[in-house]
Amino acid sequence: MWGLERAAARGIDTASAARWLARDGAAHAVTFIDIREPHELALGQIPTAISVRESELLLWLPHEHPDKSSQVILYCESGKRSSRAAEQLAALGYSNMYSLDGGFAQWKRAEFPIVKPHSPELGFEIGPEQLERYSRNVRLAQIGVNGQRQLLDAKVLIVGLGGLGTPAALYLAAAGVGTLGLVDDDVVELSNLQRQILHSTSRIGQSKVESAARALTELNRDVTTIPIKSRLNESNVAEIVGQGWDVIIDGCDNYGTRYALNDTCCALGLPVVFGSVEGFEGRVMTVVPGCGPCFRCAFPNPPNEDLTCSCDAAGVLGVLPGLIGVLQATEAIKLILSLGEPLIGRLLTYDALALRFMTVKVPNNNRCPACGTSSNFANDVPRPG
């Protein structure tokens, strides 16, 4: 048998492994074992490789390859896991056990042959360009290819393309959320650019929804943007939010819109992620009708307008809405994928000066006019179509 050129102890460089694979009959002389997780396999495999999870390898190999002189090349994504596994197997007496230096990532960078695996665990098919773009999502066991397909199929409505809505939109588009509705009636002004990061100096005077749609399309052409040049209010909220959205993101800058959005989403059973900023403090709360309290449960009535100030009047630290908007995007992704613990029944506050997060529990209000057991508001909301 041909010898394997070692790059390091129990290691083999990609060029040597590729030469071995390319020789006639090599597939029968050496076994390539891919010990990555199923969600990682979506990025491709080395031809002839057998997929065995790292956690199953020590039990599988002695049964399938009892000859401890068998030549085996293990690989993972970077080479770390396979190196560890090779050492464990060498300790069991396997004398020709090697780890691929740099793993699959190095093999791919060197442009050696790759095949797309066929596994029922991979679920939905997405293209090679999408696999590359979303590879860091796909590598997460909690997301994988199935989760990425869910994101690509999802529809999120963003109300307000200002300090909160623009960072939320940016990260949702980058994550591959397939359809983004963009609601705003304003135009880009110079004073917006300190915090509204989707817009640019060259687009001052342009509609915010058009500016945002252009920037998001430039970032990711997988994403369909639906610009809605309108100011959300009680007269149009049911029509706009009732168009099949999976999640609503509140990036508005006034309480009238926020309460109208809350009440309508409660009536239509739509999840909404609220966010607000003022000065150096931000807040986030997620409402899923039927699963917890709504915004009115936390704040039964709008505050006195004489006691509150807009960002225009009071000012806001420019990076603060960026952080809160990203938290809103995170909540939206969790809702789409049914991951983790969304901020249902919890109000998250962030104090930028103290760099302190605090979470306050929000109880259900059974008498809440929007979501309470005696609420008649749902009967007053017109259904789209």
N, C-alpha and C positions, 0 to 999 in steps of 0.2 A: 504494500500500500504506500501511496505517496505520503511523505511527512508533511506536517503543518508547520509553517513558519511562525514562530512566536514573536509577538511585539512586546510582551511583558509576561511576567509569571501568570500562568493560566489565562493568558490573553492572546488574541490573534487580531492583527490589523485587518481593516476592511478589504484592502487590495489582495492580501493573501487568501482571505475567505472567498472573495469573488473569483479568483483564479481557480480555486478548488471547485467552486460551484460550476464553473464554465467547462471543466474537463469532462470528457465522455465518461459516463458511469459514475460521476462524482456523487450524484444524488443517492446512490446506493452505498457509497463508501463512507459518507459522513452524513450525520443527521443534524439539520438545523432546527432548533427548538425556540420558538417565540414565546417568552414567558410574560408578555404584556397582558393587560386586562382586555376584555372584549371591546370596550369602548375605544381603546387605543388602536385596535386592529383596523378601524375604519380608514386610517391613513395609509394602509397598504402593508404588505409583508414581503419578505425575501422569498423568491420562488422555492418551492419544495418544502418550506418550513412547516413544522407541526406546531399547532397552538396548544400550549399547556400552561395554565395559570401557575404563577410562582408558588402559590399556597398548596398546589396539588403535585408539584414536580417531584418531591422526595418520595411520594408514594407511587406515582405513575412510572417513573423511569425504571426502577428495579423490576417492575412487572413487565414492561414493554421492551426493555433492553437489559436483560440479566447479565449479558457479557460486559464486564466492567472494563474491558479493553476497547469497547466501542468508541469510535471517534464522534464526539458530539460538540457542536458549537451552540452555545446559549446566547440569546440576545434579548435585551429589553429596549427601552427608548434611548437611554443615555449610556448604558453600560454598567451602571452602579448595581442594579438589582441582579443582573446576570453574573457579575463578578462575585457577588456574595453567594449566589446559588452554586457557582462553579466550585468555590472553596468548600462549601458544605458537602457537595458530591465527591470532591477529591478526598475529603476526610472519610467518606464511606468506601473508598478504595477505587474509585473511577480514575484511571490513569491517563485518559485522553480526553479530559473535559476542559473546554475552552470557553472563554467569554469574549464576545465581539467588542473590541475597543471602540468606544464612542457610540455603540448601540445602533439602533435603526436610524436615529437622527444623522449619524455620521455616514452610514450607508446611503441614505437618501441624498445628503449633500454631495457625495462623491458620484451621484448619478448612476449607481449600479442598478441592475434590474429589480423592479418592484411589480408585484401583482396585487390586484384587489382581492381580498379574501371573500369567501362565500360562507356566510354564517347566519343562521336564523336569528342569532342574538343581536345582529346589527340593525335589524328592523328596516326603517325607511332608507331608500337610496338617495344620496345627494351627490352632486357632481364633485370632481376632483378639485376644482377651484374653490368651491364652498368648503370642502374638507380642509383645504389649506388655510382659508380665511378664518374659519371658526375652529381651528385645531385645538386652541387652548380651552375652548368650551367643551369640545368633543372628548378631550382627554379626562375631563372630570367625570368620575363614575356616576355622579348624581345627574349628569346631563346626557353625555354620550350622543350618538347619532339620532336616537329617537327624540331626545330633548331638543336638539338643534332643529329638527324638523318641526317640532311644536312651536318653537320660536319663529321659524320662517312662516308658519301658518297663522301666527297670532296677529290680532289687530288691536292697537292701542290708540286711544284718543288723548291728545295732549291739549288741554285748555289753557291757552296763554303761552306765547313764545317770547317770554321775558327771561328774567334771571333764573327762574326755576325750570321753566319749560325747555329752554334751550340746552342746558347740560343733560337733562333727562332724555330729550330727543336724541342728542348726540350719542349717548351711550346705548340707548335702545337700538338705534340704527347700527352701531358698531357690533352689537351682540347678535344682529340678524333678525330682529323683530320685523316680520315681513311687510306689515302695513301700518303706517303712522298717519293718523288724522291730526291736522294742525289747525287749531282754532285761534284766531286773533284778528282784530280789525285795525290794528295800529300800524304805523310805519317806523322804520329804523331811524333813530336819532343818534347824534354824536354821544349824548350822555348815556345811552344804553350800553355802549361798548365796554364800559368798565366791568360789566358782569354778564352780559348777554352774548355768550361766546360763539354762537352760531353765525352771528351777523358780522359785518366787516365795514370798514370805512368806505370802501367802494360802493356799498349798497345803502348808504344813507339816503333816506327819502323813499326807498323801496318798501313795498308791503312786507311785513314781517313773515307772513306765511310763505310768500314767494321766496324771500331771502333764505328762510330755513329749509324749504323744499330743495332749493338749489344746492345748499351746502350738504344736506343729507344725501342727495343723489350722487354728489361728487365723492362722498365718503364710501357709499355702498350702494351699488346699482341693483342689489338684490331687494332693496327696500322700495316699496311703492308709497309715495307720499300723496296725501289727499288734502290740499290746502282749502281751508274754509274761512274765507275772509269775512268774518262776522264777529260781533261781540255777543257772547253768550248771555242770555237773560231769560226771564221767566216765559217770554213769548216763544222762544225758539229752542229752549234747552231740551225738551222731550224729543223734538224732531232730530236734533244733532246727535244726542247721546244714544238714541235708540236705533242706531244703524248697524247693529251686530258687533259692537266692540267687545273685546274680552276684558279690558281694563281701561279705566279712565284715570288720567293724571291731572290733578288740580294744580295748575301753575298760574292761577289768576291773582289779581292784585286788589280785589275788593270783596267785602263780605256779602254783598247782595248776590254776586255771581256764585260765591262759594256755597251759600245756603240753598240757592236754587239748584245747584249741581247736586248737593247732598240729598235734598228732598226727592229729586227726580230719580237719582240712582237707587235710592231706597225703594221707590215705587216700582221701578223696572227691574230690580234685583241685580244691579250692576256693581261690581267692585270698583272702588275709587280710592286713590291714594292722595291724601291731602298734604300740602306743604305750605309753609309760610315763613317769612323772614322779616326781621325788623332790627335795625341797628347791628348788634353783635349776637343776636339770638335767633335760632331757627327751630321749627317744629315740624314733625311728621306724624301722621296717623293714617292707618289703613282701615277702610270700612268695607266689610263684606256683608251685605244684607242677609239677615237670618243667622249669621254666625257671631254677631257681637254688636256693640253699640255703634251709633252713627255720630257724625260730627255734632248734631244738635244735642246728643246725649252729653257730650263733653262741654259744649258751649250752647246752652238753650236759646240764647238770644244774641244778636249781633251787639258788639260794644257800641257805646255812644260815640258817634262820629267825631264829636268835639274832643274826645279823650284819646283818639287814635290819629296816627299820622301815616301817610303813604311814604314809600321810599323817596319820592320826589321831595317831600317836605322834611322827613326825619333823617334820611340818608341810610345807607346800608354798606357794610364791609363787602367789597366786590367778590371775594372768594366764598363768602358765606352761602349765597344761593347756589353756587356750584356744588358745594357739599350736600346741601339739602336736596337739590335736584337729582344728584347721583343716588342718594338714599331712596328717593321716590322711584327711580328707575330700577334699583335693586328690588324694592318691594314688588314692582310690577312683574319682573322676571320670576320672582318666587311664586307669585300668584299663577302665572302662566304655567309654570312647571310643577306646581304643588310641592314646593320645596320649603323646608325649614319652618320657622315660626314668624309669619307676618305680624305686623304691628296692629293686630286686631284686638281691640279692647285695651290698647296701650297708647299713650301719647309720649312720643320721644321728643325731648327738648335738648338743644345743644347750645352751650354758652361758649362762644369762641374766645372770649377774653380769659376765661378760666380753663379753657380746653376741657370742658366737663360735659358728659352726656348724662341725662337723667330720664328715667322712664316712669311714668305715672299711670297706674291702672285707671281705666275709665269704666264705670259700671253701666249696665243697661238701664235705661229709664223706660219703664213700662208705660209711662204716660207721654212719652216722646211723641210729638205730633207727626214726625216723619217715619219712625220705625217702631213705635210702641204698639202694644196689643190692641189699643183702642183707636189707632190711627185710621182716619178716613182719607188721608192725603192721597193714597194710591188710587182711589176711585176718581180723583179729580185730575189725574195726569193723563193727557191724551196719548194714546198708543200710536206710534208711527205707522203710516200706511193705512 
